[in-house]
Amino acid sequence: MSTSWWGIAGGSAALVIAALSVVVHYRREHRRQALMRNLDHHDWWYRAVPRR
């Protein structure tokens, strides 16, 4: 019975680490997408500076 508890604890720890890795990857990809979207400086400039 003791070895099965070690297996359950180890498997649970692995699942928690995997879930955290998925969340970090998701947030990193959205941050990368936002940074890539902001690289279009010309579009940003024309929206930020009003035409005269």
Helices and strands as residue ranges (DSSP letters): H 2-37, H 41-48
